[in-house]
Amino acid sequence: MSKIIFVADLFKGDALGGAELHDDVVLQHFKSKNMLYDYIRTQDLTEQYLKENTDKIWFVGNFFGMQEKHKAYLASNCEYLLYEHDYKFCKTRNPITFPNFICPPHQLTNLNFYFRAKKIICLSKMHRDIFQRNIAANNLTNVNCSMWADEDLKVILELEEEFRENKKSKFAVINSPNPIKKTRETVVFCESNNIEYDLISSPDHHSFLRKLAQYQGLIFQTGHPEPTPRVAIEAKMLGCKFLSQKELIGVAQEDYFNLSGIEMIREVREMRDEALQKIVGWINE
C-alpha cells in the first residue's frame, strides 16, 4: 500500500476555510486506510525532509506558500498529485478578469509543477475546463463536489429536519470582510430588488449552519470562478434556495444541483465516497 505525505499551506485547526475542511476529509480517509505516512505544512518543508522521503507519494493541497526550490525538487525527484482548490496556474490565482477565464501567457506560472504531477485533481467540471483552457495538461481529472465528514452531515441532516417547516421568509447574506465574498455588492443587489435579507456570520462552522438553516435561501455573489463553494451545497442540503451567478459557480453546473434537503445530503455522501475511491485509485495507478 502506498505511503502518502499530505502537504498543504494550512490544515483544519489552522483555518476555517473550505479548502482545509475539504482536505481534512481526504486526510482522515488516508489515515483510516493506513496510507498516511505524515502531513506537513508547506512552511515547514525542508530540503532534508524532501530528500528523506523521495520514496513516498506526495499529495499536495494548497501550495501558495511552498518555496520554489521545493516545488522544483518535487517535480524532479518525487511522485505527487496536486489537489487543486483554486487556480494557481495564474499569478493572481483568479482568472475572472480575463476573457473566457484564459490568462495571457505572462500571467501563467507553476507550469512545470503542474505538468510533472501524476494527476491534477480539480473539484468540478467547470474547474477542470478552466484548467484545460489555460494549460492543456494531459494529467487533468476531477471530482464533482466538495466533501463533508459524517459528523458534519449528521449535523446538517438534523438542522434540515428542525427547520424544514419553520423557515424565515427572508434570505441570508454572508457577512464577510473578504472582498472576494462581495457582501457589499450582495446587499446592494438585495436592496435594488426589494429582497428582504439578514446578514449572517459565525466563527464556528456548525453555528453558521444553524443560522443559515433558518432562512428561505442564500444569496451569494463571488469575485472569482468558484470551483465548489461549500456554502452552495450546504444551503441546498439545508433545504434553502441558492441564488448566485451560475456561470461562476462550478457546482451549480453539475447535474445533481437540482437536488435539495435529504436527497442532496444522500447524494453528497455518495459522491464523497466515490471521490475518495477515485483518489486512492489515482494514487495507486
C-alpha positions as CSV (number, residue, x, y, z in Angstrom):
1,M,0.0,0.0,0.0
2,S,1.3,3.4,-1.0
3,K,2.5,5.7,1.9
4,I,1.4,9.3,1.5
5,I,2.7,12.6,2.7
6,F,0.0,15.2,2.6
7,V,1.4,18.7,2.3
8,A,-0.6,22.0,2.3
9,D,-0.3,25.6,3.4
10,L,-2.8,25.0,6.2
11,F,-4.8,22.2,7.8
12,K,-8.0,22.0,9.7
13,G,-7.4,23.8,13.0
14,D,-5.2,26.4,11.4
15,A,-8.0,28.0,9.5
16,L,-11.8,27.6,9.0
17,G,-11.6,27.7,5.2
18,G,-13.4,25.4,2.9
19,A,-10.1,24.0,1.5
20,E,-9.0,23.0,4.9
21,L,-12.3,21.4,5.8
22,H,-12.4,19.5,2.5
23,D,-8.7,18.4,2.8
24,D,-9.3,17.0,6.3
25,V,-11.9,14.6,4.9
26,V,-9.3,13.2,2.5
27,L,-6.6,13.2,5.1
28,Q,-8.8,11.3,7.6
29,H,-9.6,8.8,4.8
30,F,-5.9,8.2,4.2
31,K,-5.5,7.6,7.9
32,S,-8.3,5.1,8.0
33,K,-6.7,3.2,5.2
34,N,-3.3,3.2,6.9
35,M,-2.0,5.1,3.9
36,L,-0.9,8.3,5.6
37,Y,2.8,8.5,6.5
38,D,2.8,12.2,7.6
39,Y,1.3,15.5,6.9
40,I,3.3,18.8,6.9
41,R,2.7,22.4,6.2
42,T,4.5,24.0,3.2
43,Q,6.2,26.5,5.5
44,D,7.7,23.6,7.5
45,L,9.2,21.8,4.4
46,T,12.9,21.4,4.3
47,E,15.2,20.1,1.6
48,Q,16.4,17.4,4.0
49,Y,12.8,16.3,4.6
50,L,12.2,16.1,0.9
51,K,15.4,14.0,0.3
52,E,14.4,11.6,3.1
53,N,11.0,10.9,1.5
54,T,11.5,10.6,-2.2
55,D,10.0,7.0,-1.9
56,K,6.7,8.4,-0.7
57,I,3.8,9.6,-2.7
58,W,3.1,13.3,-2.1
59,F,-0.5,14.6,-2.0
60,V,-0.3,18.4,-2.4
61,G,-3.2,20.7,-1.4
62,N,-2.9,24.4,-1.5
63,F,0.8,25.2,-2.1
64,F,0.9,29.0,-2.4
65,G,3.4,29.1,0.5
66,M,5.7,26.4,-0.9
67,Q,9.2,27.6,-1.8
68,E,10.1,27.5,-5.5
69,K,13.1,25.2,-4.8
70,H,10.8,22.7,-3.0
71,K,8.4,22.7,-5.9
72,A,11.4,22.1,-8.3
73,Y,12.7,19.3,-6.1
74,L,9.3,17.5,-6.0
75,A,8.9,17.9,-9.8
76,S,12.3,16.4,-10.4
77,N,12.5,13.7,-7.8
78,C,9.1,12.7,-6.4
79,E,5.8,11.2,-7.4
80,Y,3.0,13.6,-6.4
81,L,-0.6,14.5,-7.1
82,L,-2.0,18.1,-6.9
83,Y,-5.4,18.6,-5.3
84,E,-6.4,22.0,-6.6
85,H,-8.8,24.3,-4.8
86,D,-8.3,27.4,-7.0
87,Y,-6.2,28.5,-10.0
88,K,-2.5,28.5,-9.1
89,F,-1.5,28.5,-12.8
90,C,-2.5,32.1,-12.6
91,K,-0.2,34.6,-10.8
92,T,-3.3,36.2,-9.2
93,R,-5.0,32.8,-8.5
94,N,-8.1,34.4,-10.1
95,P,-8.7,34.4,-13.9
96,I,-12.0,36.2,-13.6
97,T,-10.8,39.4,-15.3
98,F,-9.6,37.6,-18.5
99,P,-12.0,36.7,-21.4
100,N,-13.2,33.1,-21.1
101,F,-11.0,32.9,-18.0
102,I,-8.0,32.4,-20.2
103,C,-4.9,34.1,-18.7
104,P,-2.4,35.8,-21.0
105,P,1.0,34.0,-21.2
106,H,2.7,36.5,-18.9
107,Q,0.2,35.7,-16.2
108,L,0.9,31.9,-16.2
109,T,3.0,30.3,-13.5
110,N,3.8,26.9,-11.9
111,L,3.6,25.2,-15.2
112,N,6.4,22.7,-14.7
113,F,5.0,21.8,-11.3
114,Y,1.6,21.1,-12.9
115,F,2.9,19.2,-15.9
116,R,5.1,16.9,-13.8
117,A,2.3,15.9,-11.4
118,K,0.9,12.4,-11.6
119,K,-2.6,13.9,-11.5
120,I,-4.1,17.4,-11.2
121,I,-7.3,16.8,-9.4
122,C,-9.9,19.6,-9.9
123,L,-13.1,20.0,-7.9
124,S,-15.7,20.3,-10.7
125,K,-16.2,20.1,-14.4
126,M,-16.1,23.9,-14.7
127,H,-12.8,23.9,-12.6
128,R,-11.2,21.3,-14.9
129,D,-12.4,23.1,-18.0
130,I,-10.8,26.4,-16.9
131,F,-7.5,24.5,-16.3
132,Q,-7.8,22.8,-19.7
133,R,-8.2,26.1,-21.4
134,N,-5.1,27.5,-19.8
135,I,-2.5,24.8,-19.5
136,A,-3.9,22.0,-21.7
137,A,-2.3,19.3,-19.5
138,N,-3.0,15.6,-20.1
139,N,-3.0,14.8,-16.4
140,L,-6.2,16.7,-15.5
141,T,-9.1,15.0,-13.8
142,N,-11.8,16.0,-11.4
143,V,-14.2,15.0,-8.7
144,N,-17.6,16.6,-8.7
145,C,-18.2,18.1,-5.3
146,S,-16.6,19.3,-2.0
147,M,-16.5,16.8,0.9
148,W,-18.0,16.6,4.3
149,A,-17.2,14.4,7.3
150,D,-20.0,12.1,8.6
151,E,-20.4,14.1,11.8
152,D,-20.9,17.3,9.7
153,L,-23.5,15.6,7.5
154,K,-25.3,14.4,10.7
155,V,-25.5,18.0,12.0
156,I,-26.8,19.2,8.6
157,L,-29.4,16.5,8.5
158,E,-30.6,17.4,12.0
159,L,-30.8,21.1,11.1
160,E,-32.7,20.3,7.8
161,E,-35.3,18.4,9.8
162,E,-35.6,21.0,12.5
163,F,-36.1,24.0,10.2
164,R,-37.8,22.2,7.2
165,E,-41.3,23.7,8.1
166,N,-40.1,26.7,10.1
167,K,-38.1,29.0,7.8
168,K,-38.0,32.8,7.8
169,S,-39.3,34.4,4.6
170,K,-36.0,36.4,4.4
171,F,-32.8,35.5,2.5
172,A,-29.5,35.2,4.2
173,V,-26.4,37.1,3.0
174,I,-22.9,36.1,4.3
175,N,-21.3,39.0,6.2
176,S,-17.7,38.8,5.4
177,P,-14.8,41.3,5.3
178,N,-13.2,39.4,2.5
179,P,-13.8,41.5,-0.7
180,I,-14.0,38.4,-2.8
181,K,-17.2,37.4,-0.9
182,K,-18.8,40.6,-2.2
183,T,-21.0,41.3,0.9
184,R,-21.5,44.9,-0.1
185,E,-22.4,44.1,-3.7
186,T,-24.9,41.4,-2.5
187,V,-26.5,43.9,-0.1
188,V,-26.9,46.4,-3.0
189,F,-28.5,43.6,-5.1
190,C,-31.0,42.8,-2.4
191,E,-32.0,46.4,-1.8
192,S,-32.2,47.1,-5.5
193,N,-34.6,44.2,-6.0
194,N,-36.6,44.7,-2.8
195,I,-35.4,41.4,-1.3
196,E,-35.6,41.1,2.4
197,Y,-32.4,39.8,3.9
198,D,-30.3,39.4,7.0
199,L,-26.5,39.4,7.3
200,I,-25.3,36.3,8.9
201,S,-21.9,35.1,10.2
202,S,-20.2,33.0,12.8
203,P,-16.6,31.9,13.5
204,D,-18.0,28.4,14.3
205,H,-19.0,26.3,11.3
206,H,-21.9,24.5,13.0
207,S,-23.3,27.7,14.4
208,F,-23.1,29.2,11.0
209,L,-25.1,26.3,9.5
210,R,-27.7,26.7,12.2
211,K,-28.2,30.3,11.3
212,L,-28.3,29.5,7.6
213,A,-30.8,26.7,8.0
214,Q,-33.5,29.1,9.3
215,Y,-33.7,31.1,6.0
216,Q,-35.6,30.7,2.9
217,G,-32.4,30.9,0.9
218,L,-28.9,32.2,0.5
219,I,-28.0,35.0,-1.9
220,F,-24.3,34.6,-2.8
221,Q,-22.0,36.6,-5.1
222,T,-18.4,35.9,-5.8
223,G,-15.4,37.7,-7.2
224,H,-13.8,34.6,-8.8
225,P,-15.0,31.4,-10.6
226,E,-15.8,29.2,-7.6
227,P,-14.9,25.5,-8.2
228,T,-17.2,24.1,-5.5
229,P,-18.2,26.6,-2.9
230,R,-19.1,24.6,0.1
231,V,-21.8,27.0,1.2
232,A,-23.7,26.5,-2.0
233,I,-24.1,22.8,-1.3
234,E,-24.7,23.4,2.4
235,A,-27.5,25.7,1.6
236,K,-29.1,23.1,-0.7
237,M,-28.6,20.3,1.9
238,L,-30.3,22.5,4.4
239,G,-33.3,22.9,2.1
240,C,-32.5,26.6,1.3
241,K,-32.7,28.2,-2.1
242,F,-29.4,29.3,-3.6
243,L,-29.3,32.4,-5.7
244,S,-26.0,33.3,-7.4
245,Q,-24.2,33.8,-10.7
246,K,-24.4,30.3,-12.1
247,E,-21.6,31.0,-14.6
248,L,-19.2,31.5,-11.7
249,I,-20.3,28.5,-9.6
250,G,-18.9,25.2,-10.6
251,V,-21.3,23.0,-8.6
252,A,-24.3,24.9,-10.0
253,Q,-23.4,23.5,-13.4
254,E,-23.3,19.9,-12.1
255,D,-26.2,17.6,-12.9
256,Y,-27.1,17.0,-9.2
257,F,-27.5,20.6,-8.3
258,N,-31.3,20.5,-8.6
259,L,-31.4,18.3,-5.5
260,S,-32.3,19.7,-2.1
261,G,-32.6,18.6,1.5
262,I,-32.3,14.9,2.3
263,E,-31.8,14.0,-1.3
264,M,-28.8,16.3,-1.6
265,I,-27.4,15.0,1.7
266,R,-27.6,11.5,0.4
267,E,-26.0,12.5,-3.0
268,V,-23.2,14.3,-1.3
269,R,-22.4,11.3,0.9
270,E,-22.3,9.0,-2.1
271,M,-20.2,11.4,-4.2
272,R,-17.7,11.8,-1.4
273,D,-17.3,8.0,-1.1
274,E,-16.9,7.7,-4.8
275,A,-14.4,10.6,-4.9
276,L,-12.3,9.1,-2.2
277,Q,-12.2,5.8,-4.0
278,K,-11.1,7.6,-7.2
279,I,-8.4,9.4,-5.3
280,V,-7.0,6.2,-3.9
281,G,-7.1,4.7,-7.4
282,W,-5.2,7.6,-8.9
283,I,-2.6,7.3,-6.2
284,N,-2.1,3.6,-6.9
285,E,-2.0,3.9,-10.7
